């Protein structure tokens, strides 16, 4: 009986290995996960603006940030040696600060600029950009960075 237990442990450990980092899969997940979760929350709580934002500003920002961060980390499929050498927490925090800060600036300046220079009407949904963009960017950056790091440090099976 103990031999079976050890064999099943090895099988579970082998199945838990991180999948290779695939950018299109990360971008698709970065869009679908917040769209489904925030959209469901918006529908269940009766917040129509949250349900709409879930599929637009929240999920859209997550997908764009996941693509940009993932592409930068991959750099044409080759890992970045200096980036790979950084501790996981340091790399994640640095990228989250950069992405969320950039998204916060974009949201802050887009709110007054859009109604003044485009036919987009001012409204409460526009104010959501100041929260949606940096929050989505921070979450997407964290997840993509940790997934990339796990795939980069996992030895490939021989």
C-alpha positions as CSV (number, residue, x, y, z in Angstrom):
1,X,0.0,0.0,0.0
2,X,2.7,2.6,0.7
3,X,4.2,2.0,-2.7
4,X,0.9,3.1,-4.3
5,X,0.8,6.2,-2.1
6,X,4.4,7.2,-3.2
7,X,3.5,6.5,-6.9
8,X,0.4,8.6,-6.7
9,X,2.4,11.4,-5.1
10,X,4.9,11.4,-7.9
11,X,2.0,11.5,-10.5
12,X,0.4,14.4,-8.7
13,X,3.8,16.3,-8.5
14,X,4.3,15.6,-12.2
15,X,0.9,16.9,-13.1
16,X,1.4,20.1,-11.1
17,X,4.3,21.2,-13.1
18,X,3.7,24.7,-14.6
19,X,2.7,24.8,-18.2
20,X,5.0,26.6,-20.6
21,X,4.3,30.3,-20.7
22,X,2.2,31.0,-23.8
23,X,1.3,34.6,-24.4
24,X,-2.0,34.2,-26.2
25,X,-3.3,31.9,-23.4
26,X,-2.3,34.4,-20.8
27,X,-4.0,37.3,-22.7
28,X,-7.1,35.2,-23.2
29,X,-7.2,34.3,-19.5
30,X,-6.5,37.9,-18.5
31,X,-9.6,39.0,-20.5
32,X,-12.0,36.2,-19.6
33,X,-11.3,35.9,-15.8
34,X,-12.2,39.5,-14.9
35,X,-15.0,39.7,-17.4
36,X,-16.7,36.7,-16.0
37,X,-16.1,37.5,-12.3
38,X,-16.9,41.2,-12.4
39,X,-19.7,40.7,-14.9
40,X,-21.3,38.1,-12.7
41,X,-20.9,40.3,-9.6
42,X,-22.5,43.2,-11.5
43,X,-25.4,41.1,-12.7
44,X,-26.0,39.5,-9.2
45,X,-25.9,42.9,-7.4
46,X,-27.8,44.8,-10.0
47,X,-25.0,47.1,-10.8
48,X,-25.4,47.6,-14.6
49,X,-22.4,49.9,-14.8
50,X,-20.1,47.2,-13.3
51,X,-21.5,44.5,-15.7
52,X,-20.7,46.8,-18.7
53,X,-17.3,47.8,-17.3
54,X,-16.4,44.1,-16.7
55,X,-16.3,43.4,-20.4
56,X,-14.8,46.8,-21.5
57,X,-12.5,48.7,-19.2
58,X,-11.8,46.0,-16.6
59,X,-11.2,43.0,-18.9
60,X,-9.8,45.1,-21.8
61,X,-7.2,46.7,-19.6
62,X,-6.3,43.3,-18.1
63,X,-5.8,41.8,-21.6
64,X,-3.7,44.8,-22.9
65,X,-1.5,44.8,-19.8
66,X,-1.1,41.0,-19.9
67,X,0.0,41.3,-23.5
68,X,2.4,44.1,-22.9
69,X,4.0,42.7,-19.8
70,X,4.1,39.1,-21.1
71,X,5.7,40.3,-24.4
72,X,8.3,42.3,-22.5
73,X,9.1,39.4,-20.2
74,X,9.3,37.0,-23.2
75,X,11.3,39.2,-25.4
76,X,10.9,37.1,-28.5
77,X,10.8,33.8,-26.6
78,X,14.2,34.2,-24.8
79,X,14.2,34.9,-21.1
80,X,15.8,38.2,-19.9
81,X,18.8,37.2,-17.9
82,X,18.8,40.2,-15.5
83,X,15.1,40.0,-15.0
84,X,15.2,36.2,-14.3
85,X,17.9,36.8,-11.7
86,X,15.7,39.1,-9.6
87,X,13.8,37.6,-6.7
88,X,10.2,36.9,-7.5
89,X,8.7,39.4,-5.1
90,X,11.0,42.2,-6.3
91,X,10.3,41.6,-9.9
92,X,6.5,41.4,-9.3
93,X,6.4,44.5,-7.2
94,X,8.5,46.6,-9.6
95,X,6.3,45.6,-12.6
96,X,3.1,46.1,-10.7
97,X,4.2,49.6,-9.6
98,X,5.1,50.5,-13.2
99,X,2.0,49.1,-14.8
100,X,-0.5,50.3,-12.2
101,X,1.2,53.7,-12.1
102,X,1.0,54.0,-15.9
103,X,-2.6,52.9,-16.0
104,X,-3.5,55.3,-13.2
105,X,-2.0,58.2,-15.1
106,X,-3.8,57.1,-18.3
107,X,-7.1,56.9,-16.4
108,X,-6.6,60.2,-14.6
109,X,-5.9,62.1,-17.8
110,X,-8.5,60.2,-19.9
111,X,-11.5,61.2,-17.7
112,X,-11.5,64.9,-18.5
113,X,-9.9,64.6,-22.0
114,X,-12.3,62.1,-23.6
115,X,-15.5,64.3,-23.2
116,X,-13.7,67.5,-24.2
117,X,-12.0,66.1,-27.4
118,X,-14.3,63.2,-28.5
119,X,-18.0,62.6,-28.9
120,X,-17.8,60.4,-25.7
121,X,-20.3,61.8,-23.2
122,X,-19.2,62.4,-19.6
123,X,-20.9,60.0,-17.2
124,X,-20.4,57.9,-14.1
125,X,-18.8,55.1,-16.2
126,X,-16.0,57.5,-17.2
127,X,-15.1,58.1,-13.6
128,X,-14.7,54.3,-13.1
129,X,-11.6,54.5,-15.3
130,X,-9.6,56.0,-12.5
131,X,-10.2,52.9,-10.4
132,X,-10.7,50.2,-13.1
133,X,-7.5,50.8,-15.1
134,X,-4.9,50.7,-12.3
135,X,-6.6,47.9,-10.4
136,X,-6.9,45.8,-13.6
137,X,-3.3,46.5,-14.5
138,X,-2.0,45.6,-11.1
139,X,-3.9,42.2,-11.0
140,X,-3.0,41.3,-14.6
141,X,0.7,42.2,-14.1
142,X,0.9,40.2,-10.9
143,X,-0.6,37.1,-12.4
144,X,1.3,37.2,-15.7
145,X,4.6,37.9,-13.9
146,X,4.1,35.0,-11.4
147,X,3.1,32.7,-14.2
148,X,6.0,33.7,-16.4
149,X,8.4,33.2,-13.4
150,X,7.0,29.8,-12.6
151,X,7.3,28.7,-16.2
152,X,10.8,30.2,-16.5
153,X,12.1,28.4,-13.4
154,X,10.5,25.1,-14.0
155,X,12.9,22.7,-15.6
156,X,11.7,21.2,-18.8
157,X,11.1,17.5,-18.8
158,X,13.9,15.5,-20.4
